[in-house]
Amino acid sequence: MKTIRSICVYCGSSSGRDPSYVAEGRALGRAIAEADWRLVYGGGTKGIMGAVANGVKEAGGAVTGIIPRFLIDMEATERELKGLDELIVTENMHERKHLMFERSDGFVALPGGIGTLEELVEIMTWSQLGRHEKPIVIANLNGFWEPFSRLVEHMAEEGFLHRASQVRPLVIDETDGIVEALANQFQTLSSAGSGREEIIERL
């Protein structure tokens, strides 16, 4: 059985309007550390990104930040980045995302902007294409990802998701269940809906 050693978290470098996003990000970070998993993330020290990393560090966990050179000082200062256990500076976004994928055994998407959306869609695409079988969790805090979930279902209904069984992230409404869901590693993803394939399985 595969053992999870590190988890990649995609999330906003801003805090968003709802204070609970930051609080839940910090709580997820603590849970990751308590599971003895390493956090792999985009290296930012602000917003939800910073909250997740701080939560991990507060609970004694390890953090790997992967950030493109041009984003230093925009999302974090060099002094702040020195507080990470491991820092990888890339030349571009493509290299950053590839390293985040290689370094991680699973993925979580918290609320964020178009960068977070792009990262989530890419990792789902790679799953659809059979490039990985790593668990993907969408943290649907306060219904944040509901519009995206509806869009994915619409794509499936219109016949645009090939190998649809490969595109089945777990959607969880609270951070409390995320670590357990990831640890189960697709066990719940094997169940099918009544008479048709479910694209997004809800816990």
C-alpha positions in Angstrom: 0.0 0.0 0.0 1.3 3.4 -1.0 2.3 5.6 1.9 1.6 9.3 1.8 4.7 11.4 2.7 3.9 14.8 1.3 0.8 16.8 0.3 0.6 19.6 -2.2 -1.8 22.4 -1.3 -3.0 24.8 -3.9 -4.6 28.0 -2.5 -4.7 31.8 -2.8 -1.8 34.1 -2.0 -4.6 36.5 -0.8 -6.8 36.0 2.2 -10.1 36.5 0.4 -13.1 38.2 1.9 -14.2 35.4 4.3 -11.9 35.2 7.4 -12.7 31.5 7.7 -10.6 30.7 4.7 -7.4 31.7 6.5 -8.5 30.0 9.7 -9.3 26.8 7.8 -6.0 27.0 5.9 -4.1 27.1 9.2 -6.2 24.2 10.6 -5.4 22.1 7.5 -1.7 22.9 8.0 -1.8 21.7 11.6 -3.6 18.5 10.5 -1.0 17.8 7.8 1.8 18.2 10.3 0.0 15.9 12.8 -0.2 13.2 10.1 3.6 13.5 9.8 3.3 14.6 6.2 5.4 17.3 4.5 3.6 20.3 3.0 4.5 21.2 -0.6 3.2 24.5 -1.7 3.8 27.6 -3.7 6.1 29.3 -1.2 4.1 32.4 -0.5 3.9 33.7 3.1 0.8 35.8 2.6 -2.9 35.0 2.5 -4.2 31.5 2.7 -0.8 30.2 1.5 0.9 31.7 4.5 -1.8 30.4 6.8 -1.3 26.8 5.7 2.5 27.0 6.0 2.2 28.6 9.4 -0.2 25.9 10.6 2.3 23.2 9.6 5.2 25.0 11.3 3.2 25.6 14.5 2.5 21.9 14.8 6.2 21.0 14.2 5.8 19.8 10.6 8.1 20.3 7.6 7.4 22.7 4.7 8.8 22.8 1.1 8.1 26.0 -0.7 8.5 26.1 -4.5 8.4 29.6 -6.0 9.4 31.2 -9.3 12.1 33.8 -9.0 9.9 36.6 -10.3 7.3 36.1 -7.5 9.8 36.7 -4.7 8.9 40.0 -3.0 5.4 39.8 -4.5 4.3 36.8 -2.5 7.1 36.6 0.0 10.3 38.3 1.0 13.6 36.6 1.0 13.8 36.9 4.8 10.4 35.2 5.2 11.4 32.4 2.8 14.4 31.5 4.9 11.9 30.3 7.5 10.9 27.4 5.3 12.5 24.0 5.8 13.2 23.7 2.1 13.0 26.4 -0.6 13.2 25.7 -4.3 13.4 28.7 -6.6 12.4 28.0 -10.2 12.8 30.0 -13.4 9.2 29.9 -14.4 5.7 28.7 -13.5 5.9 25.5 -15.6 8.9 24.3 -13.7 7.3 25.2 -10.4 4.1 23.2 -11.1 6.1 20.2 -12.4 8.2 20.1 -9.2 5.1 20.4 -7.0 3.6 17.4 -8.8 6.8 15.3 -8.5 7.3 16.1 -4.8 3.7 15.3 -3.8 1.7 12.2 -3.1 -1.7 14.0 -3.2 -3.3 17.4 -3.8 -5.7 19.7 -2.0 -7.3 22.8 -3.5 -8.4 25.4 -1.0 -10.1 28.7 -2.1 -8.0 30.8 -4.4 -8.0 32.7 -7.7 -7.3 31.8 -11.3 -3.9 30.5 -10.5 -5.3 28.0 -8.0 -8.0 27.1 -10.5 -5.4 26.5 -13.2 -3.4 24.3 -10.9 -6.4 22.2 -9.9 -7.6 21.8 -13.5 -4.1 20.8 -14.7 -3.7 18.1 -12.0 -7.2 16.8 -12.9 -6.3 16.8 -16.6 -3.2 14.7 -15.9 -5.3 12.3 -13.9 -7.8 12.0 -16.8 -4.9 11.3 -19.2 -3.7 8.5 -16.9 -0.5 10.3 -15.9 -1.0 9.8 -12.2 -3.3 8.1 -9.6 -2.7 10.5 -6.7 -5.7 11.6 -4.6 -7.2 15.0 -5.2 -9.3 16.8 -2.7 -11.3 20.0 -3.3 -11.9 21.8 0.0 -15.3 23.3 -0.7 -15.3 25.8 2.2 -18.5 27.7 2.4 -19.5 26.4 -1.0 -16.6 28.1 -2.7 -16.1 25.5 -5.4 -19.8 24.9 -6.1 -19.7 26.7 -9.5 -16.7 24.7 -10.6 -18.3 21.4 -9.5 -21.4 22.3 -11.6 -19.2 23.1 -14.6 -17.4 19.8 -14.4 -20.7 17.9 -14.2 -22.0 19.9 -17.2 -18.9 19.0 -19.2 -19.5 15.3 -18.4 -23.2 15.5 -19.3 -22.2 17.2 -22.7 -19.7 14.4 -23.4 -16.5 16.3 -23.1 -14.9 14.3 -20.3 -13.3 11.2 -21.7 -12.2 8.5 -19.3 -14.5 10.4 -16.8 -13.8 7.9 -14.0 -10.3 9.4 -13.9 -11.6 12.8 -13.1 -13.1 12.2 -9.6 -11.7 14.5 -7.0 -13.2 14.2 -3.5 -15.2 17.3 -2.5 -15.1 17.9 1.2 -16.9 20.9 2.8 -14.7 21.2 5.9 -11.0 20.7 6.5 -11.5 18.2 9.3 -12.0 15.3 6.9 -9.3 16.1 4.4 -6.4 14.2 5.9 -8.4 11.1 6.5 -9.8 11.2 2.9 -6.3 11.5 1.5 -5.0 8.7 3.7 -7.7 6.4 2.3 -6.1 7.0 -1.2 -8.9 6.6 -3.6 -10.8 3.9 -1.7 -14.0 5.9 -1.7 -13.4 6.8 -5.4 -14.1 3.2 -6.5 -17.9 3.4 -5.8 -20.2 4.4 -8.6 -23.4 6.4 -8.6 -26.8 4.9 -9.2 -26.8 3.8 -12.8 -24.2 6.3 -14.0 -20.7 7.3 -13.4 -20.3 10.0 -10.8 -17.7 12.7 -11.8 -17.3 14.3 -8.4 -17.9 12.2 -5.4 -19.0 14.0 -2.2 -18.2 12.9 1.3 
